[in-house]
Every structure is written in C-alpha cells, then in structure tokens.
Amino acid sequence: MATDGYLAPKAMDGWPAPLSAKVDPETTAASEQVWRAALHEDYLRDAGDARWWSDSMIWYGPGGVGTAHSSLEYSTHWLRPLHAAFSNVTMAIDIVVCEGSYCGAHFYLYGIHTGTWLGEEATGKRVSIRCGAHAHIEKGKIQEGWLIVDLPLAFHTLGVDLYARAHELAVSVA
C-alpha cells in the first residue's frame, strides 16, 4: 500500500489532544471497551474481519506497510500477512489509556516466525514486535488508527540488522 504518512486526527477536536475538561467519562469507557476488543480480535484471535473498524476508516501503518483506507485494505495488507507469518502469537500489554474518543496502547506481540513477513522468509525464531497504537473511536467504531512498530527490534529478533542492511545499500549506491 502507498503511505500517507502519519496525519493528525481529522476531527481536530483537541489542543492537540482531547481537552480533558470537556471529556465525558462515559465516552472514555465506551471507547476503551471498543479499543480493547479490537486489540484482542485483531492481534490474538485472528478474526480477520476488522469488525471494530468503520467502513470509512483510515489506518496509518508502519513503514513498509502503508496506509489503509478501508477495513478490507487493513485486513489484507496488515492483519492477514501478520497472522500468516507468525504462529503461537501472544500479547503483553504494557498500558492502555483512553480519554474521550481517543485511545492508545503500548504492547508487545510475540510469535514464532513460520511464514514470510515484510519480505523475510520464515526463520522459526521467536520474534518480539513492540507496538505503539492509537485510535480515534466514534459511535462504537474506530474511525482512524495509527500504528508504530519497532521494526529494528523485530528484525533483530529475526537475525537481521536493518541498520547494517541500510548502510550496505547506501554504500552500494554512493
């Protein structure tokens, strides 16, 4: 997928985050329920249907993956390849924080690399994927999502030094 970069929320309803004094605690609770369910279903259950995402959603994925403009693109270009590449996936959530319609999470995914992922053939190694994710949730659906993945760490656990690879590439074209 092409990338649109990491744009700010379309709603522009904060300064630059939600204005705490105007946040309804019930909205926060509802958003957190959706967010936790989406994290569980998308990453652990391999539901594949991205049911917590709006039909008009936009998801800003990590470098090398791109931006999804529909739940189908999100499933096709991120979730399905992720689940096809790793087996025995577990998740360790460090924190989930919500305020109003916005939620964030920091978590690790762990899995055995049994299929191709981001161009790397299966290694059989246990891989650690550190993620920072944010979402804008309205009416029970995720409207926008942002995912940052520590790709150097993930590739390091695959046995690949991304920095050395980039250096080699830079030297070869210099």
VENCOR-V34964 format. One record per pair of residues at least 12 apart in sequence whose C-alpha atoms are under 10 Angstrom apart, sorted by the first residue. I is the first residue (numbers start at 1). J is the second residue. D is the distance in Angstrom with one decimal. If there is no record, write none. Layout:
i=I j=J d=D
i=I j=J d=D
//
This chain:
i=1 j=61 d=9.5
i=1 j=64 d=8.4
i=1 j=65 d=6.2
i=1 j=66 d=4.9
i=1 j=67 d=6.2
i=1 j=68 d=7.1
i=1 j=69 d=9.7
i=1 j=73 d=8.3
i=1 j=74 d=9.7
i=1 j=77 d=7.3
i=1 j=78 d=9.8
i=2 j=63 d=9.9
i=2 j=64 d=8.9
i=2 j=65 d=7.8
i=2 j=66 d=5.1
i=2 j=67 d=6.1
i=2 j=68 d=8.4
i=3 j=59 d=9.9
i=3 j=60 d=7.5
i=3 j=61 d=7.9
i=3 j=62 d=8.9
i=3 j=63 d=8.0
i=3 j=64 d=8.5
i=3 j=65 d=7.6
i=3 j=66 d=4.1
i=3 j=67 d=4.8
i=3 j=68 d=8.3
i=4 j=58 d=9.9
i=4 j=59 d=9.6
i=4 j=60 d=7.3
i=4 j=61 d=9.3
i=4 j=66 d=7.2
i=4 j=67 d=5.9
i=4 j=68 d=9.1
i=4 j=69 d=10.0
i=5 j=60 d=6.9
i=5 j=61 d=8.5
i=5 j=62 d=9.1
i=5 j=63 d=8.8
i=5 j=66 d=7.9
i=5 j=67 d=7.6
i=5 j=146 d=10.0
i=6 j=59 d=9.1
i=6 j=60 d=5.9
i=6 j=61 d=8.3
i=6 j=62 d=9.2
i=6 j=66 d=9.8
i=6 j=67 d=8.7
i=6 j=145 d=9.6
i=6 j=146 d=7.2
i=6 j=147 d=9.2
i=6 j=148 d=9.7
i=7 j=59 d=9.9
i=7 j=60 d=8.0
i=7 j=144 d=9.9
i=7 j=146 d=8.9
i=8 j=144 d=9.5
i=8 j=146 d=9.6
i=9 j=58 d=10.0
i=9 j=102 d=9.7
i=9 j=135 d=9.1
i=9 j=136 d=7.4
i=9 j=143 d=9.3
i=9 j=144 d=7.2
i=9 j=145 d=8.9
i=9 j=146 d=9.7
i=10 j=58 d=10.0
i=10 j=136 d=9.3
i=10 j=143 d=9.3
i=10 j=144 d=8.3
i=11 j=136 d=8.8
i=11 j=143 d=9.9
i=11 j=144 d=9.8
i=13 j=101 d=9.8
i=17 j=99 d=9.0
i=17 j=100 d=10.0
i=17 j=102 d=8.5
i=18 j=98 d=10.0
i=18 j=99 d=6.9
i=18 j=100 d=6.9
i=18 j=101 d=8.1
i=18 j=102 d=7.5
i=19 j=99 d=9.0
i=19 j=100 d=8.9
i=20 j=99 d=7.5
i=20 j=100 d=8.1
i=22 j=100 d=8.6
i=23 j=99 d=6.8
i=23 j=100 d=5.1
i=23 j=101 d=8.4
i=24 j=99 d=8.4
i=24 j=100 d=6.1
i=24 j=101 d=9.1
i=25 j=98 d=9.8
i=25 j=99 d=7.8
i=25 j=100 d=6.8
i=26 j=99 d=9.9
i=26 j=100 d=8.0
i=27 j=98 d=9.3
i=27 j=99 d=8.0
i=27 j=100 d=5.2
i=27 j=101 d=6.4
i=27 j=102 d=9.4
i=27 j=137 d=9.3
i=27 j=138 d=8.9
i=27 j=139 d=9.3
i=27 j=140 d=9.7
i=28 j=97 d=9.3
i=28 j=98 d=5.9
i=28 j=99 d=5.1
i=28 j=100 d=4.2
i=28 j=101 d=6.2
i=28 j=102 d=7.7
i=28 j=103 d=8.4
i=28 j=137 d=9.6
i=29 j=98 d=7.8
i=29 j=99 d=8.4
i=29 j=100 d=8.0
i=29 j=101 d=9.3
i=30 j=98 d=9.5
i=30 j=100 d=8.6
i=30 j=101 d=8.4
i=30 j=137 d=9.0
i=30 j=138 d=9.3
i=30 j=139 d=8.9
i=30 j=140 d=7.3
i=31 j=97 d=10.0
i=31 j=98 d=7.0
i=31 j=99 d=8.1
i=31 j=100 d=7.0
i=31 j=101 d=5.8
i=31 j=102 d=7.1
i=31 j=103 d=7.0
i=31 j=135 d=9.1
i=31 j=136 d=8.4
i=31 j=137 d=6.0
i=31 j=138 d=7.7
i=31 j=139 d=8.7
i=31 j=140 d=7.0
i=31 j=141 d=8.6
i=31 j=142 d=8.8
i=32 j=96 d=8.1
i=32 j=97 d=7.7
i=32 j=98 d=5.9
i=32 j=99 d=8.5
i=32 j=100 d=8.9
i=32 j=101 d=8.6
i=32 j=102 d=8.5
i=32 j=103 d=6.7
i=32 j=104 d=9.2
i=32 j=135 d=10.0
i=32 j=137 d=9.0
i=32 j=140 d=9.9
i=33 j=98 d=9.7
i=33 j=140 d=8.8
i=34 j=52 d=6.8
i=34 j=53 d=9.5
i=34 j=103 d=9.6
i=34 j=137 d=7.9
i=34 j=138 d=9.8
i=34 j=139 d=9.8
i=34 j=140 d=6.3
i=34 j=141 d=7.2
i=34 j=142 d=7.9
i=35 j=52 d=8.1
i=35 j=53 d=9.9
i=35 j=96 d=8.7
i=35 j=97 d=9.7
i=35 j=98 d=8.7
i=35 j=102 d=9.2
i=35 j=103 d=6.9
i=35 j=104 d=8.4
i=35 j=105 d=8.9
i=35 j=134 d=9.1
i=35 j=135 d=7.5
i=35 j=136 d=9.3
i=35 j=137 d=8.0
i=35 j=140 d=9.2
i=35 j=141 d=8.9
i=35 j=142 d=7.9
i=36 j=96 d=8.0
i=36 j=103 d=9.4
i=36 j=104 d=9.9
i=36 j=105 d=9.1
i=37 j=51 d=9.8
i=37 j=52 d=7.8
i=38 j=50 d=7.5
i=38 j=51 d=7.8
i=38 j=52 d=5.8
i=38 j=53 d=8.1
i=38 j=141 d=9.5
i=38 j=142 d=8.7
i=39 j=52 d=9.4
i=39 j=91 d=9.4
i=39 j=93 d=9.7
i=39 j=105 d=8.9
i=39 j=107 d=9.7
i=39 j=133 d=9.4
i=40 j=91 d=8.6
i=42 j=75 d=8.8
i=42 j=78 d=9.9
i=42 j=79 d=6.8
i=42 j=80 d=9.5
i=42 j=83 d=9.4
i=43 j=79 d=7.5
i=43 j=80 d=10.0
i=43 j=82 d=8.5
i=43 j=83 d=7.9
i=43 j=89 d=8.0
i=43 j=90 d=8.4
i=43 j=91 d=7.8
i=43 j=109 d=8.0
i=44 j=83 d=8.9
i=44 j=88 d=9.2
i=44 j=89 d=6.5
i=44 j=90 d=6.6
i=44 j=91 d=7.2
i=44 j=109 d=8.9
i=45 j=83 d=9.5
i=45 j=89 d=9.2
i=45 j=90 d=9.9
i=46 j=75 d=9.9
i=46 j=79 d=7.6
i=46 j=80 d=7.9
i=46 j=82 d=9.3
i=46 j=83 d=6.6
i=46 j=84 d=9.6
i=46 j=89 d=9.6
i=47 j=75 d=9.6
i=47 j=79 d=9.1
i=47 j=80 d=9.4
i=47 j=83 d=9.9
i=48 j=71 d=9.6
i=48 j=72 d=9.2
i=48 j=74 d=9.3
i=48 j=75 d=6.0
i=48 j=76 d=8.5
i=48 j=78 d=9.9
i=48 j=79 d=6.6
i=48 j=80 d=6.6
i=48 j=83 d=8.9
i=49 j=71 d=7.5
i=49 j=72 d=7.7
i=49 j=74 d=9.3
i=49 j=75 d=6.7
i=49 j=76 d=9.6
i=49 j=79 d=9.1
i=49 j=80 d=9.6
i=50 j=70 d=9.7
i=50 j=71 d=6.0
i=50 j=72 d=8.0
i=50 j=74 d=7.7
i=50 j=75 d=6.6
i=50 j=79 d=8.6
i=50 j=142 d=9.6
i=51 j=71 d=8.0
i=51 j=141 d=8.3
i=51 j=142 d=9.3
i=52 j=71 d=9.1
i=52 j=137 d=9.3
i=52 j=140 d=7.3
i=52 j=141 d=5.2
i=52 j=142 d=6.1
i=52 j=143 d=9.2
i=53 j=70 d=8.5
i=53 j=71 d=6.3
i=53 j=72 d=9.9
i=53 j=74 d=9.4
i=53 j=135 d=9.9
i=53 j=137 d=8.7
i=53 j=138 d=10.0
i=53 j=140 d=8.7
i=53 j=141 d=5.1
i=53 j=142 d=4.5
i=53 j=143 d=6.5
i=53 j=144 d=8.3
i=53 j=145 d=9.1
i=54 j=70 d=7.9
i=54 j=71 d=7.2
i=54 j=137 d=9.0
i=54 j=138 d=8.9
i=54 j=139 d=9.4
i=54 j=140 d=8.7
i=54 j=141 d=5.2
i=54 j=142 d=5.6
i=54 j=143 d=5.4
i=54 j=144 d=8.4
i=55 j=69 d=8.8
i=55 j=70 d=6.1
i=55 j=71 d=6.3
i=55 j=72 d=8.8
i=55 j=141 d=8.9
i=55 j=142 d=9.2
i=55 j=143 d=8.3
i=56 j=69 d=7.0
i=56 j=70 d=6.0
i=56 j=71 d=8.0
i=56 j=141 d=10.0
i=56 j=142 d=9.4
i=56 j=143 d=6.9
i=56 j=144 d=8.9
i=57 j=69 d=6.0
i=57 j=70 d=5.5
i=57 j=71 d=6.7
i=57 j=74 d=9.3
i=57 j=136 d=9.7
i=57 j=141 d=8.8
i=57 j=142 d=6.8
i=57 j=143 d=4.6
i=57 j=144 d=5.5
i=57 j=145 d=8.0
i=58 j=70 d=6.3
i=58 j=71 d=8.1
i=58 j=73 d=9.5
i=58 j=74 d=8.6
i=58 j=142 d=8.9
i=58 j=143 d=6.6
i=58 j=144 d=4.9
i=58 j=145 d=6.5
i=58 j=146 d=8.7
i=59 j=71 d=8.6
i=59 j=73 d=9.1
i=59 j=74 d=7.0
i=59 j=134 d=9.8
i=59 j=135 d=8.9
i=59 j=142 d=9.4
i=59 j=143 d=8.4
i=59 j=144 d=5.7
i=59 j=145 d=4.6
i=59 j=146 d=5.8
i=59 j=147 d=7.8
i=60 j=74 d=9.4
i=60 j=133 d=9.8
i=60 j=134 d=9.8
i=60 j=144 d=8.0
i=60 j=145 d=6.1
i=60 j=146 d=4.7
i=60 j=147 d=6.3
i=60 j=148 d=8.6
i=61 j=74 d=8.7
i=61 j=77 d=9.6
i=61 j=78 d=8.0
i=61 j=133 d=9.5
i=61 j=145 d=8.2
i=61 j=146 d=6.2
i=61 j=147 d=5.2
i=61 j=148 d=6.9
i=61 j=149 d=8.4
i=62 j=78 d=9.6
i=62 j=131 d=9.6
i=62 j=146 d=8.3
i=62 j=147 d=6.0
i=62 j=148 d=5.4
i=62 j=149 d=5.9
i=62 j=150 d=8.8
i=62 j=151 d=8.4
i=63 j=147 d=9.7
i=63 j=148 d=8.3
i=63 j=149 d=8.3
i=63 j=150 d=9.9
i=63 j=151 d=8.4
i=64 j=118 d=7.3
i=64 j=119 d=9.7
i=64 j=151 d=9.6
i=65 j=77 d=7.1
i=65 j=78 d=7.1
i=65 j=118 d=8.0
i=66 j=78 d=9.0
i=67 j=145 d=9.8
i=67 j=146 d=9.3
i=68 j=144 d=9.9
i=68 j=145 d=9.5
i=69 j=144 d=9.5
i=70 j=143 d=9.9
i=78 j=117 d=10.0
i=78 j=118 d=9.9
i=81 j=115 d=8.7
i=81 j=116 d=7.9
i=81 j=117 d=6.7
i=81 j=118 d=8.4
i=82 j=111 d=10.0
i=82 j=113 d=9.7
i=82 j=115 d=8.9
i=82 j=116 d=8.8
i=82 j=117 d=6.7
i=82 j=118 d=8.9
i=83 j=111 d=9.4
i=83 j=113 d=9.8
i=83 j=114 d=9.7
i=83 j=115 d=8.8
i=83 j=117 d=9.3
i=84 j=113 d=9.2
i=84 j=114 d=7.8
i=84 j=115 d=6.0
i=84 j=116 d=7.6
i=84 j=117 d=8.1
i=85 j=111 d=8.8
i=85 j=112 d=8.1
i=85 j=113 d=5.8
i=85 j=114 d=5.4
i=85 j=115 d=3.8
i=85 j=116 d=5.3
i=85 j=117 d=5.4
i=85 j=118 d=9.1
i=85 j=120 d=9.4
i=85 j=121 d=8.7
i=85 j=122 d=7.3
i=86 j=109 d=9.8
i=86 j=110 d=8.5
i=86 j=111 d=5.3
i=86 j=112 d=5.2
i=86 j=113 d=4.7
i=86 j=114 d=5.4
i=86 j=115 d=6.4
i=86 j=116 d=8.6
i=86 j=117 d=8.3
i=86 j=122 d=8.7
i=86 j=124 d=9.1
i=86 j=125 d=9.7
i=86 j=126 d=8.9
i=86 j=127 d=8.5
i=87 j=110 d=9.0
i=87 j=111 d=5.6
i=87 j=112 d=5.2
i=87 j=113 d=6.7
i=87 j=114 d=6.4
i=87 j=115 d=8.6
i=87 j=124 d=9.6
i=87 j=126 d=9.4
i=88 j=110 d=7.9
i=88 j=111 d=5.4
i=88 j=112 d=6.3
i=88 j=113 d=9.3
i=88 j=114 d=9.7
i=88 j=126 d=9.4
i=89 j=109 d=6.7
i=89 j=110 d=5.4
i=89 j=111 d=4.3
i=89 j=112 d=7.2
i=89 j=113 d=9.6
i=89 j=126 d=9.5
i=89 j=127 d=9.5
i=89 j=128 d=10.0
i=90 j=108 d=8.3
i=90 j=109 d=5.8
i=90 j=110 d=5.2
i=90 j=111 d=6.4
i=90 j=112 d=9.8
i=90 j=128 d=9.9
i=91 j=107 d=6.8
i=91 j=108 d=5.6
i=91 j=109 d=4.6
i=91 j=110 d=6.3
i=91 j=111 d=8.9
i=91 j=128 d=9.7
i=91 j=129 d=9.4
i=91 j=130 d=9.9
i=92 j=106 d=8.8
i=92 j=107 d=5.5
i=92 j=108 d=5.2
i=92 j=109 d=6.6
i=92 j=110 d=8.2
i=92 j=130 d=9.5
i=93 j=105 d=7.4
i=93 j=106 d=6.2
i=93 j=107 d=4.2
i=93 j=108 d=6.4
i=93 j=109 d=8.7
i=93 j=130 d=9.9
i=93 j=131 d=9.5
i=94 j=106 d=5.5
i=94 j=107 d=5.4
i=94 j=108 d=7.9
i=95 j=107 d=7.1
i=95 j=132 d=9.8
i=96 j=133 d=9.4
i=96 j=134 d=9.5
i=97 j=134 d=9.3
i=98 j=134 d=9.3
i=98 j=135 d=9.2
i=98 j=136 d=9.8
i=100 j=136 d=9.1
i=100 j=137 d=8.6
i=100 j=138 d=9.5
i=101 j=135 d=8.1
i=101 j=136 d=5.6
i=101 j=137 d=5.0
i=101 j=138 d=6.2
i=101 j=139 d=9.1
i=101 j=140 d=9.6
i=101 j=142 d=9.2
i=101 j=143 d=9.9
i=102 j=134 d=7.2
i=102 j=135 d=5.6
i=102 j=136 d=4.7
i=102 j=137 d=6.1
i=102 j=138 d=8.9
i=102 j=142 d=9.4
i=102 j=144 d=9.6
i=102 j=145 d=9.7
i=103 j=133 d=8.3
i=103 j=134 d=5.5
i=103 j=135 d=5.3
i=103 j=136 d=6.7
i=103 j=137 d=7.8
i=103 j=142 d=9.9
i=103 j=145 d=9.5
i=104 j=132 d=7.4
i=104 j=133 d=5.5
i=104 j=134 d=4.1
i=104 j=135 d=6.4
i=104 j=136 d=9.1
i=104 j=145 d=9.5
i=104 j=146 d=9.2
i=104 j=147 d=9.7
i=105 j=131 d=8.0
i=105 j=132 d=5.8
i=105 j=133 d=5.2
i=105 j=134 d=6.4
i=105 j=135 d=9.0
i=105 j=147 d=9.6
i=106 j=130 d=7.7
i=106 j=131 d=5.8
i=106 j=132 d=4.6
i=106 j=133 d=6.5
i=106 j=134 d=9.0
i=106 j=147 d=9.9
i=106 j=148 d=9.6
i=107 j=129 d=8.4
i=107 j=130 d=6.0
i=107 j=131 d=5.4
i=107 j=132 d=6.6
i=107 j=133 d=8.4
i=107 j=149 d=9.9
i=108 j=127 d=9.9
i=108 j=128 d=6.6
i=108 j=129 d=5.4
i=108 j=130 d=4.5
i=108 j=131 d=5.9
i=108 j=132 d=8.8
i=108 j=149 d=9.5
i=108 j=150 d=9.8
i=109 j=127 d=8.0
i=109 j=128 d=5.9
i=109 j=129 d=5.0
i=109 j=130 d=6.5
i=109 j=131 d=7.7
i=109 j=154 d=9.7
i=110 j=126 d=6.7
i=110 j=127 d=5.5
i=110 j=128 d=4.8
i=110 j=129 d=6.3
i=110 j=130 d=8.8
i=110 j=154 d=9.7
i=111 j=124 d=9.4
i=111 j=125 d=8.2
i=111 j=126 d=5.4
i=111 j=127 d=5.5
i=111 j=128 d=7.1
i=111 j=129 d=8.6
i=112 j=124 d=5.8
i=112 j=125 d=5.5
i=112 j=126 d=4.4
i=112 j=127 d=6.1
i=112 j=128 d=9.2
i=112 j=158 d=9.9
i=113 j=125 d=5.5
i=113 j=126 d=6.3
i=113 j=127 d=6.5
i=113 j=128 d=9.9
i=113 j=157 d=9.8
i=113 j=158 d=7.9
i=114 j=126 d=9.4
i=117 j=155 d=9.9
i=118 j=151 d=9.9
i=118 j=155 d=9.6
i=120 j=155 d=8.8
i=120 j=158 d=8.4
i=120 j=160 d=9.1
i=121 j=158 d=9.6
i=122 j=158 d=8.8
i=123 j=157 d=9.9
i=123 j=158 d=6.8
i=123 j=159 d=8.5
i=124 j=158 d=8.7
i=125 j=157 d=7.4
i=125 j=158 d=6.4
i=125 j=159 d=8.6
i=126 j=154 d=9.9
i=126 j=157 d=7.3
i=126 j=158 d=7.8
i=127 j=153 d=9.0
i=127 j=154 d=6.3
i=127 j=155 d=8.2
i=127 j=156 d=8.7
i=127 j=157 d=5.3
i=127 j=158 d=6.3
i=127 j=159 d=9.6
i=128 j=150 d=9.3
i=128 j=151 d=9.7
i=128 j=153 d=7.3
i=128 j=154 d=5.5
i=128 j=155 d=8.8
i=128 j=156 d=9.0
i=128 j=157 d=6.5
i=128 j=158 d=8.8
i=129 j=149 d=6.9
i=129 j=150 d=6.7
i=129 j=151 d=7.4
i=129 j=152 d=9.4
i=129 j=153 d=7.0
i=129 j=154 d=5.0
i=129 j=155 d=8.7
i=129 j=157 d=8.7
i=130 j=148 d=8.4
i=130 j=149 d=5.8
i=130 j=150 d=5.4
i=130 j=151 d=8.0
i=130 j=152 d=9.8
i=130 j=153 d=7.5
i=130 j=154 d=7.3
i=131 j=147 d=6.8
i=131 j=148 d=5.7
i=131 j=149 d=4.6
i=131 j=150 d=6.5
i=131 j=151 d=9.2
i=132 j=146 d=8.2
i=132 j=147 d=5.8
i=132 j=148 d=5.1
i=132 j=149 d=6.5
i=132 j=150 d=8.5
i=133 j=145 d=7.2
i=133 j=146 d=5.5
i=133 j=147 d=4.4
i=133 j=148 d=6.3
i=133 j=149 d=8.6
i=134 j=146 d=5.1
i=134 j=147 d=6.6
i=134 j=148 d=9.0
i=135 j=147 d=8.9
//
